[in-house]
Amino acid sequence: MRITADQIEALNPWFYVHDFGRGLKTTPAIPPNVSAIHDTRLAMVEAAVISHFGTRAAGLDCLDVGCHEGYYSLAMERLGFRTKGVDARAENLLRARFVADASDSAVSYREGRVETLAADENRTYDLTLFLGLLYHVEDPMLCLRQVAAVTGEFCVIETQVVDEVEGYAEWGSQEWTRPYQGIIALIDEGGDFSAGIRETGVTPMATCPSPKALMFMLRQAGFRRAELVTPGPGAYEQHARGKRVVCAAWK
Ligand SMILES: C[S@@+](CC[C@H](N)C(=O)[O-])C[C@H]1O[C@@H](n2cnc3c(N)ncnc32)[C@H](O)[C@@H]1O
């Protein structure tokens, strides 16, 4: 579909830079230094996916959970995956479909929530993406179980993480203890949620895991192995400092 600058502008605000060629591209509402986060994320996600699938992506299926405007869905399609995106917000999917049409992409989109993914999809995908959403949901374990249930082979998770807290909980007696498996922080996202920010979860309460909690939850959710992906040189400051992580997980 041939698009115009007016059509792009009519869909402001955008969250990503989508470059349509002919000098037509979206301008994200977030500052350019923060928008650069997507270069790092894309490089890390692509590296993990290519490292696992090599050249056999063509014809395999990918599900992008919390796909927003489809930025990463389109990237997976470019790698050869038959890709579908799911998102809770119709206004994000409106933009995702516009970008797909403008890019002659075959990515399909569905409105839905990660909390009910397994029953809604009732199938598995060779590759699943769960990027930038875990730390916006109020029940992270439920959501990871849902993502694991629809993952056939390989999943890439990207999330904000909180600092590690380690120790021992007393467990019925001073002598009986259990080690912490990392922590899950509770975050009040009510301000952004009430303001209608399109990147929040579907409730005002969010949770954010520590890296150890993330690894423990992934194994409990049904992944047999999970590894953090190392950021490359020049990575976005949050990934470089370990405050956001990309994680590869295998079924
Ligand atoms: C921070 S954005 C991340 C978008 C994209 N995955 C990325 O990494 O750039 C979170 C996205 O998840 C969607 N979302 C929020 N809660 C959701 C839920 N419970 N189920 C599915 N999508 C949800 C939002 O509408 C938004 O598009």
The ligand as an SDF file (V2000), in Angstrom:
LIG
                    3D

 27 29  0  0  0  0  0  0  0  0999 V2000
    6.1050   -1.5430   26.8410 C   0  0  0  0  0  0  0  0  0  0  0  0
    5.1490   -2.0770   25.4800 S   0  0  0  0  0  0  0  0  0  0  0  0
    6.2960   -3.2350   24.7170 C   0  0  0  0  0  0  0  0  0  0  0  0
    6.0100   -3.4080   23.2480 C   0  0  0  0  0  0  0  0  0  0  0  0
    6.9740   -4.3150   22.4740 C   0  0  0  0  0  0  0  0  0  0  0  0
    6.7980   -5.7070   22.8120 N   0  0  0  0  0  0  0  0  0  0  0  0
    8.3970   -3.9060   22.7080 C   0  0  0  0  0  0  0  0  0  0  0  0
    9.1080   -4.6410   23.3830 O   0  0  0  0  0  0  0  0  0  0  0  0
    8.8100   -2.8530   22.2080 O   0  0  0  0  0  0  0  0  0  0  0  0
    3.9410   -3.1680   26.1850 C   0  0  0  0  0  0  0  0  0  0  0  0
    2.9110   -3.6370   25.1700 C   0  0  0  0  0  0  0  0  0  0  0  0
    2.1610   -4.7080   25.7260 O   0  0  0  0  0  0  0  0  0  0  0  0
    0.7700   -4.4280   25.6000 C   0  0  0  0  0  0  0  0  0  0  0  0
    0.1080   -5.0350   26.7620 N   0  0  0  0  0  0  0  0  0  0  0  0
   -0.0090   -4.5260   28.0060 C   0  0  0  0  0  0  0  0  0  0  0  0
   -0.6090   -5.4190   28.8160 N   0  0  0  0  0  0  0  0  0  0  0  0
   -0.8780   -6.5090   28.0600 C   0  0  0  0  0  0  0  0  0  0  0  0
   -1.4900   -7.7510   28.3290 C   0  0  0  0  0  0  0  0  0  0  0  0
   -1.9230   -8.0470   29.5480 N   0  0  0  0  0  0  0  0  0  0  0  0
   -1.5830   -8.6350   27.3090 N   0  0  0  0  0  0  0  0  0  0  0  0
   -1.1380   -8.3290   26.0700 C   0  0  0  0  0  0  0  0  0  0  0  0
   -0.5690   -7.1620   25.7580 N   0  0  0  0  0  0  0  0  0  0  0  0
   -0.4320   -6.2630   26.7440 C   0  0  0  0  0  0  0  0  0  0  0  0
    0.6630   -2.9240   25.5550 C   0  0  0  0  0  0  0  0  0  0  0  0
   -0.5310   -2.5280   24.9440 O   0  0  0  0  0  0  0  0  0  0  0  0
    1.9260   -2.5670   24.7740 C   0  0  0  0  0  0  0  0  0  0  0  0
    1.6960   -2.6240   23.3950 O   0  0  0  0  0  0  0  0  0  0  0  0
  1  2  1  0
  2  3  1  0
  2 10  1  0
  3  4  1  0
  4  5  1  0
  5  6  1  0
  5  7  1  0
  7  8  2  0
  7  9  1  0
 10 11  1  0
 11 12  1  0
 11 26  1  0
 12 13  1  0
 13 14  1  0
 13 24  1  0
 14 15  1  0
 14 23  1  0
 15 16  2  0
 16 17  1  0
 17 18  1  0
 17 23  2  0
 18 19  1  0
 18 20  2  0
 20 21  1  0
 21 22  2  0
 22 23  1  0
 24 25  1  0
 24 26  1  0
 26 27  1  0
M  CHG  2   2   1   9  -1
M  END
$$$$
